[in-house]
Amino acid sequence: MIEQHDQDLDDDQALDAADLDAADFDQFFAEQAAPPRGLTLRLFGRTYTLPPTLPTLYVLQLHRVQHSANPDDVARMLAALFGPDAVNHWTENGMDDRQLGIVLMWSTANVARAGAMSMEQAAAEYDRREAKKAGKALRPAETARPKARPQGKGKGKGKGQRPNSGRR
């Protein structure tokens, strides 16, 4: 005869066996816990530790804010890497757009692969991209020149006057 206690044990064992068949991501990720710490950086008197991998929120926001001019969108994206008040702290300390671009370029490269880019390389790459953008923006204005007007000839008109100047 099976006692009630033994039957409860058998039911628990049956549930445990069913759980063993399930793909247990909680256990899998726990076993892989303690990922390496990300790089640290110092900016305006604060030390920030980058995550060891790009957070999903950052990646999703990066695509979303690519063409956004809304500062709140950018702040949400950066909070995933640097914390919720980083952008306000940087703004209060006078960070300009070039500095922000260099920090973002360096951080994104080094989260993906620690040591992938130096600060000097990030600055050079940022400047190269900005120059390329400016070159594209200036090119149409530089090449669009007014057509040369034909100079008047004959019929007593002086050199450089248009044939139909309106004078009589």
Phi and psi in degrees as a GROMACS rama.xvg file:
@    title "Ramachandran Plot"
@    xaxis  label "Phi"
@    yaxis  label "Psi"
@TYPE xy
-94.1636  126.921  ILE-2
-77.284  157.955  GLU-3
-56.9769  -40.0904  GLN-4
-61.416  -42.2891  HIS-5
-66.4308  -37.5742  ASP-6
-67.3803  -39.6399  GLN-7
-61.1889  -39.1272  ASP-8
-64.4115  -42.7775  LEU-9
-62.595  -40.3571  ASP-10
-63.801  -42.8217  ASP-11
-62.7414  -39.8118  ASP-12
-66.2857  -36.9382  GLN-13
-65.1105  -41.8749  ALA-14
-64.4289  -42.0271  LEU-15
-61.7512  -39.0928  ASP-16
-64.969  -39.588  ALA-17
-65.5399  -38.8009  ALA-18
-64.8672  -32.9857  ASP-19
-65.9469  -28.9842  LEU-20
-78.1165  -20.2621  ASP-21
-78.0493  145.26  ALA-22
-73.949  112.565  ALA-23
-102.43  90.7947  ASP-24
-68.9223  -29.1966  PHE-25
-58.2342  -47.0992  ASP-26
-68.0701  -43.7186  GLN-27
-58.7823  -48.8215  PHE-28
-69.8514  -33.2069  PHE-29
-64.31  -38.1026  ALA-30
-66.8427  -28.555  GLU-31
-96.2204  10.9052  GLN-32
-61.8177  175.727  ALA-33
63.7567  52.0266  ALA-34
-64.5131  160.364  PRO-35
-61.3433  145.803  PRO-36
-69.5678  144.588  ARG-37
-75.2332  171.321  GLY-38
-66.0135  154.239  LEU-39
-108.989  152.276  THR-40
-140.217  152.806  LEU-41
-114.834  130.039  ARG-42
-148.974  123.545  LEU-43
50.8348  44.9387  PHE-44
81.7658  -1.03501  GLY-45
-113.963  150.903  ARG-46
-107.004  129.373  THR-47
-116.51  140.056  TYR-48
-110.752  118.627  THR-49
-71.2236  149.227  LEU-50
-68.3555  155.769  PRO-51
-70.2114  -17.5149  PRO-52
-140.772  160.35  THR-53
-68.4415  124.294  LEU-54
-65.5102  145.394  PRO-55
-56.2341  -42.2203  THR-56
-59.2038  -40.4366  LEU-57
-62.2254  -47.3433  TYR-58
-62.5629  -45.1069  VAL-59
-64.4314  -43.9306  LEU-60
-67.3366  -34.8185  GLN-61
-57.9805  -43.942  LEU-62
-68.8502  -36.618  HIS-63
-70.991  -42.1345  ARG-64
-90.7941  2.15909  VAL-65
-51.198  -37.2021  GLN-66
-117.538  18.3711  HIS-67
-97.1091  143.811  SER-68
-105.781  4.61683  ALA-69
-78.0516  116.978  ASN-70
-60.3363  -29.1789  PRO-71
-65.2186  -35.1141  ASP-72
-63.3456  -44.5572  ASP-73
-65.9278  -42.6518  VAL-74
-61.1272  -40.8541  ALA-75
-63.5067  -41.0469  ARG-76
-64.1696  -46.8155  MET-77
-70.2012  -26.7894  LEU-78
-60.5977  -30.715  ALA-79
-66.0949  -27.2738  ALA-80
-96.9834  -40.4092  LEU-81
-115.485  -8.3937  PHE-82
105.634  162.015  GLY-83
-67.1435  -26.1165  PRO-84
-110.001  10.1254  ASP-85
-61.0695  -48.605  ALA-86
-61.7907  -41.9143  VAL-87
-61.7902  -42.6593  ASN-88
-61.5139  -44.3068  HIS-89
-64.8963  -43.7811  TRP-90
-61.2203  -44.574  THR-91
-61.8949  -26.2044  GLU-92
-95.3557  9.45264  ASN-93
83.1773  24.5792  GLY-94
-61.3894  134.902  MET-95
-101.434  175.668  ASP-96
-65.1714  -34.2406  ASP-97
-66.2962  -45.1702  ARG-98
-61.065  -43.7999  GLN-99
-60.7557  -45.2651  LEU-100
-60.7351  -40.8391  GLY-101
-67.3631  -43.7733  ILE-102
-61.6246  -43.5343  VAL-103
-65.362  -42.7025  LEU-104
-62.9029  -46.7732  MET-105
-63.3217  -47.1716  TRP-106
-63.501  -47.6236  SER-107
-61.6216  -43.1131  THR-108
-64.8049  -39.8077  ALA-109
-84.4127  -18.656  ASN-110
-70.6129  -44.8162  VAL-111
-63.3975  -40.069  ALA-112
-153.301  103.731  ARG-113
-52.5624  131.172  ALA-114
82.9257  7.71636  GLY-115
-68.8766  -28.8202  ALA-116
-144.791  134.279  MET-117
-84.4453  168.201  SER-118
-64.0785  -38.1084  MET-119
-64.5826  -41.1533  GLU-120
-65.4507  -39.4084  GLN-121
-63.0474  -42.3136  ALA-122
-64.2714  -44.331  ALA-123
-63.8051  -42.2372  ALA-124
-66.7359  -41.2966  GLU-125
-60.6479  -48.567  TYR-126
-61.9184  -39.3331  ASP-127
-62.089  -45.8164  ARG-128
-65.5394  -39.9564  ARG-129
-66.9796  -39.3373  GLU-130
-64.167  -38.7537  ALA-131
-64.2548  -42.9536  LYS-132
-61.7329  -45.1427  LYS-133
-64.8289  -37.9395  ALA-134
-62.9628  -41.0658  GLY-135
-67.4101  -36.189  LYS-136
-72.0904  -33.061  ALA-137
-85.3728  -26.6007  LEU-138
-53.9029  -48.9697  ARG-139
-61.9008  -38.1128  PRO-140
-69.6733  -35.0406  ALA-141
-71.7493  -36.2551  GLU-142
-88.8085  -19.7835  THR-143
-84.0094  96.1657  ALA-144
-114.531  149.257  ARG-145
-65.2711  145.55  PRO-146
-67.4358  142.176  LYS-147
-67.2189  137.001  ALA-148
-88.1761  141.292  ARG-149
-67.1553  141.844  PRO-150
-86.0288  144.665  GLN-151
-69.7863  142.395  GLY-152
-132.856  147.447  LYS-153
69.4066  -173.547  GLY-154
47.9891  31.9155  LYS-155
76.3348  2.88918  GLY-156
-81.2287  144.133  LYS-157
-73.0901  160.812  GLY-158
-62.7735  135.211  LYS-159
92.0141  -9.28065  GLY-160
-88.7741  144.423  GLN-161
-75.236  149.571  ARG-162
-58.163  -39.459  PRO-163
-113.609  70.8174  ASN-164
-79.5884  -12.218  SER-165
95.4763  -5.4262  GLY-166
-84.3443  148.681  ARG-167
